[in-house]
Amino acid sequence: MALLTYLVGALSLALKTTSALTPKPNLDQTNTALPPSQDPFYAMPDWAQSVEPGTILNHRDLPSHPSAFGQPLNSSLVQYSQQILYRTTGHQGIPIATVLTVLVPPNADYGKVVSLQVAEDTVSVDCAPSFGFLAAVGDYPHLESPTVQVHLLIAQALLHRGWVVIIPDTAGPKAVYPPSKPSAYAVLDGIRAALSSTPFTRILPDASVALWGYSAGGSETILAVQERPSYAPDLSNNIVGAALGGTSTSSTRDTPSASAVVAAFNKGPSASFIPVILLGLTASDPHLRQTLDDLLKPEYRAQFYLPLHQCHDANKRTFKDQDILSQFVDRQRILNLLGDLLNSTAKIDSTPESPPLFWYQLATDKLVDSQRTSQTVQRWCSLGSHIDFQLETSPRYTHAGYGFLAVPSVVRWLSGVLEGPQLRGRCTNSTVSTPRLDPGFLNMYPEALRALIIGFVEGM
């Protein structure tokens, strides 16, 4: 699901009229950069087919400075940054390459790293965070995604602590969606690449690493936790904890039906999720993509495929309130196809080998069933997982607003696993009713931005 929808509009307006991320640094980089589909840097070299997952294939300075809402992050937040092309694993074990963005703050603690998974919710490789975080994305309006850029505002809370932040392009070169096992592999191999990047990032090979993601980023985070023991046992001593929120799990017992997915989105403001899911789940299978194409009415084909060339915010505008099912020649056949695709997605379940987890959820979330989340936490705890579960009961907040409201709680928990003894033991449950955004967290932002953030969080 999209992370911070309301904030997108409010911040875009505010940051065009005020230097909200204060003041522009003197950077030599220009804003000229190519989208990933046109940039040779993103291409996997032939020799990389035979190297180990996590191997660094190439690296460079960012071709355009990191920027959120038209304002570059200044040197008080990011001292230097890198993009790393690394080998990972796609569907059916095929070697692929994807990109990691590394943000290093001044006076960094190179032994503490946070992997931040971004909720892209797209099926275009050009919407990857490694490009969406660049000032140059402003040259491509259809690819500009405030939903992606807002994660840079969240990353500030981590950079302020002196932690190195890494952001993997989890969708990979085919922009597969929803999150799946290759998404988890991209996270884990991104950590491997970061830990071997010492010569040019100074990250320590034995650094402690925490994972964090909200909404779709939360799904990628928990998938990475699930796949770590079998796919990346070498990271067992590095990964010390993971935080996730605003996400549901899909186990063999509770995979959502096609009808439920359609009912949740069709004819609504988030109707774009239906074409995005269908295009994402058929991205790696030409036969399934052809079946999808055959079921489309000819007059809707051009519009239906627009998500392949634009990002989440443009997709929401394109498909808002549309009856997506009516765009197919046979409603039942498309539901059957969607059902088969959903059943083939990666199932998430607990592993006793998982690190400590911080799982946070809004009780009144309209996009995620909080009761099912609570039941999942209870089941996983009974199987040996360590989970600190926090349920926000205040009715004042939305899925998106809570994503920002909970950031201070997440950072405090991450501080415990990164800077203190590793937590292990029984699960904990806490129920909170938060009256307002943490003032200390809010004060990290310029005064002109604080009222907008408060309004977003409180749904004003």
HELIX and SHEET records of a PDB file:
HELIX    1   1 THR A    5  THR A   17  1                                  13    
HELIX    2   2 PRO A   40  TYR A   42  5                                   3    
HELIX    3   3 ASP A   46  SER A   50  5                                   5    
HELIX    4   4 HIS A   91  GLY A   93  5                                   3    
HELIX    5   5 VAL A  125  CYS A  127  5                                   3    
HELIX    6   6 PRO A  129  GLY A  132  1                                   4    
HELIX    7   7 ALA A  135  ASP A  139  5                                   5    
HELIX    8   8 PRO A  141  LEU A  143  5                                   3    
HELIX    9   9 PRO A  146  LEU A  159  1                                  14    
HELIX   10  10 LYS A  181  LEU A  195  1                                  15    
HELIX   11  11 THR A  198  THR A  201  1                                   4    
HELIX   12  12 ALA A  216  TYR A  231  1                                  16    
HELIX   13  13 PRO A  233  LEU A  235  5                                   3    
HELIX   14  14 ALA A  258  PHE A  265  1                                   8    
HELIX   15  15 PHE A  273  LEU A  281  1                                   9    
HELIX   16  16 PRO A  286  LEU A  295  1                                  10    
HELIX   17  17 PRO A  298  TYR A  300  5                                   3    
HELIX   18  18 ARG A  301  PHE A  304  1                                   4    
HELIX   19  19 LEU A  306  LEU A  308  5                                   3    
HELIX   20  20 HIS A  312  PHE A  319  1                                   8    
HELIX   21  21 LEU A  325  GLN A  327  5                                   3    
HELIX   22  22 ARG A  331  ASN A  343  1                                  13    
HELIX   23  23 SER A  370  SER A  382  1                                  13    
HELIX   24  24 HIS A  399  LEU A  405  1                                   7    
HELIX   25  25 VAL A  407  GLU A  419  1                                  13    
HELIX   26  26 PRO A  439  LEU A  442  1                                   4    
HELIX   27  27 GLU A  447  VAL A  457  1                                  11    
SHEET    1   A10 ILE A  56  ARG A  60  0                                        
SHEET    2   A10 TYR A  80  THR A  89 -1                                        
SHEET    3   A10 PRO A  95  VAL A 104 -1                                        
SHEET    4   A10 TRP A 163  PRO A 168 -1                                        
SHEET    5   A10 ASP A 109  GLN A 117  1                                        
SHEET    6   A10 SER A 208  TYR A 214  1                                        
SHEET    7   A10 ILE A 239  GLY A 245  1                                        
SHEET    8   A10 LEU A 357  LEU A 362  1                                        
SHEET    9   A10 ILE A 387  GLU A 392  1                                        
SHEET   10   A10 THR A 428  VAL A 432  1                                        
SHEET    1   B 2 SER A  67  ALA A  68  0                                        
SHEET    2   B 2 GLN A  71  PRO A  72 -1                                        
END                                                                             
